[in-house]
Amino acid sequence: MTSDISTIGTEGGEKVCRTPMGLDIVVTREAPARLPGAGPLSQAHRLVAHGGGAYLFVGIRGGGTDASVTRRPQEVLLGPGDICFYAADRPPVLRLPRNARLKVFLVRREALGLEEHDVHRLTAAPVGRSSRLGGLLSPFLSELADTVSSSQPSVGGMLARNAVNLLATLATDQLGRDRPGTGTAGTPGARSPLLSRVLEYVDAHLADADLCPEVIAGAHHISVRYLHKLFQEEGTTVGRWIQRRRLEECRRDLVQGVRGRQTIAAVAGRWGFLSATHFSRVFRAAYGMSPSEWRDTSGGSARVRLR
């Protein structure tokens, strides 16, 4: 039986595992000279630690141009067990003691449901081991990184899927603390009651194929121009928000469809996609794999060929 997890490198005390979820996991026995990543180092972003132990990193691929090149140089102090996001296309400078061990999760930005500008905010500060979610996820992710390569095929695929979902949850929680529009009423940047009603309306009508800015604006007695302004303040557009929410629901239903025997076309149609071909194209662009690959991998019943 072919394993879902492929070990593609073990040189120099470093183990690299590739999973069918588009998630690569790198485990080192000692601190490397640099974090995994394709681009040149960002001299304006430095990660520093003074103690030994295990450090967790999440390298986000496809994060776009590093905004830190236009900012004052930033030095972030890390502690063992902290979870630190970084842009894998332009990794930060790393200053760790030699006896530090690294556990790195490399994942595409789209798989975490992030926009390019989200990546820059996530890299500003680590998730502390003493924080609510940090204390919960740090030991789990650390253990997963050590054991995923030796897991049984079906278990390995499920662990990879859960890891991506948990990292997406962690990213959303971090962004929620400083994202414009998520404050409480009466505070600067608080989401307006009107926008909250609009978002609720969108969620309630995702299955309507004719859901569009004109329909949404008409239902709330506002102009289309003002509707676009509301979403612009959230850092997105009406169309992108609708597509993102539809894809999230489809991704969830595809897993359940393994048991319910729903076809991919039926899932797409249920959430407002008129064309199965268009749905497959935007799904792959968002998550780095086809709907069938996601369904089969998440269900743990089929083997996905690694690209």
SULFENVEN-V825526 format. One record per helix or strand of 2 or more residues. SS is the DSSP state (A for helix, B for strand). FROM is the first residue (numbers start at 0). TO is the last residue. If there is no record, write none. Layout:
BEGIN
ss->SS from->FROM to->TO
ss->SS from->FROM to->TO
END
This chain:
BEGIN
ss->B from->5 to->8
ss->A from->10 to->12
ss->B from->13 to->17
ss->B from->23 to->27
ss->B from->41 to->47
ss->B from->52 to->60
ss->A from->66 to->69
ss->B from->73 to->76
ss->B from->82 to->86
ss->A from->87 to->89
ss->B from->91 to->94
ss->B from->99 to->107
ss->A from->108 to->111
ss->A from->115 to->121
ss->A from->131 to->149
ss->A from->152 to->175
ss->A from->192 to->203
ss->A from->212 to->218
ss->A from->223 to->231
ss->A from->237 to->259
ss->A from->263 to->269
ss->A from->275 to->286
ss->A from->290 to->298
END
